């Protein structure tokens, strides 16, 4: 018997619920970031597996959902692989993180959408100067490691 896969609407609802108590660095509901990344993936020509991964890209890293949940979820192997590729590990060198993303089918497009939203000047503008400068440098460095053009 094959398991029916979660629809994009179901994945979105799960992600929104899992991150409901979370806010971004500017104090905005975290789901706004997830939605922006999912829309960014769609705009970049991403497929449904990548859009599902966009909704879930921070779920395991932020402990909103467990890795066990992800393994058991009714998602394609590719969606799960993308989410795991985008899940940073504690003390992981940025070079290793970037290499995992580059070597996982479909992950680079999702990360590109994530970085684009994270580095959005309107989003960064509400942060203090020190935080804004630190994050801009961090995002630019990751773009370079991934071989993406400067934001």
N, C-alpha and C positions, 0 to 999 in steps of 0.2 A: 504494500500500500504506500503510495507516495503522499507526502505531506503537502498540503496546499501552502504556497508561499504567502507571506504577509503582503498586503497591497501597500503602495506608497502612502496612502491615507492612514493605514494602520501603523506603519513605521513612524510617520510624522506624529501621530497621537501618542505612541509609546515614548518617543523621544521627548515630546513636550511634557509628558507626565514625569518621566525620569529626571528631567532637568528643572522641574517646576519651582523648586526652592532655590535655584541657583541664579546669580546675576553675573553680568560681565564686569570688567574693571571700572566701567562708568556707572555701574549700578542699574543697568537696564536688564530686563528679563533675558536670560541666556537663550531662550528659544528664538529670540530675534536673530541672534547670530546663526543658529542652526538653519533657520529659514533663509537667511541671506546666502549661506554657503550652498544650500540646496538649489536656490534660484541661480546662483553663479555657476553651478555645475550644469544646470539645464541650459543656460545661456551659452556655455562653452561647448555645447553639443554632447554633453554626457548622457548616458543611457540610464534606464531605471535602476540598474544595480548600483551605479555610481551615485545617483540621487538618494537612494536608500542609505548608502554609506555616508553621504554628506549629513543626513539627519542624525546618524549615529556616530559620527567621527570622533567625538569627545566622550562618548558615554562610558567606555571602559576606563579610559585615562582618568576621568573625573569621578570614577566609582559611582556613577549614576545607574549603571547596569554592570553586572559582573561578566567576567570573561566566560564563566560557565553558562550564563544566560545566552550570551552571544553564540556559543558553540551549539546550544540546543535550539536556538531560534529558527523559525521557518523562513530562512533567508538563503539566497544562493551562496555557494562556496566563495564566489568572487566577491560578493558584498562583504562577507565575513573577513576575507583576506584583506580587503581594502581597509576596513575598520581596524584590524589588527596592525596593519602596516602604519597607520596614522596614530597609533597609540604609543606615545613616548614612554620609555621605561626610565625609572629613577636612575640618575647618574649616567644615562646613555650619552655618548658623544654625539654631537649634532651630525657629524659625518656618517656615523652608522645609521642614524635615524633617516637621513636623506637617502642613503644607499638602499635601505629597505623600501622606502617609498618609490624610488626610481625602478626597483626591480619587481614591483608588484603591479600586475596588469590593472590599469584604471586608477591607481592611487594618485599619480602625479596631477591629474586633472582636478581631483577633489582637493588636494593640498593647495593647488594654485588658487582655487576659489576661496579656500579658507584664508590663505595669506592675503588675498586681495581684500577680503572683508576686514581682516584684522588690521591691515595697514591703511584702511580708508581714512583719509585726512579728517573727515567729519567725525568719525569715531574717535580718532586720536586727539582731536582738538579739545575735548572735554577733560582730558587728563592733565595732570601737572607736567611742567616742562621736563623734569628729570625722567618721569615715567614715559612720557611721549618719546623722548630721545632714545631711551634704552630700548623700547619696543620697536621703534623704527629701525634701529641698528640690527636688532635680533631678526626681524622679518626680512630685511635686505640680505643679511648673511645667509639665511635659510634659502631665499630665492636663488642666490648665487650657488650654493651647494647643490641645489636641485637642477641647476642649468636653466632656470627661468629668467626671462628678461627683467631688468629692474622695474619695480612697481612704479 
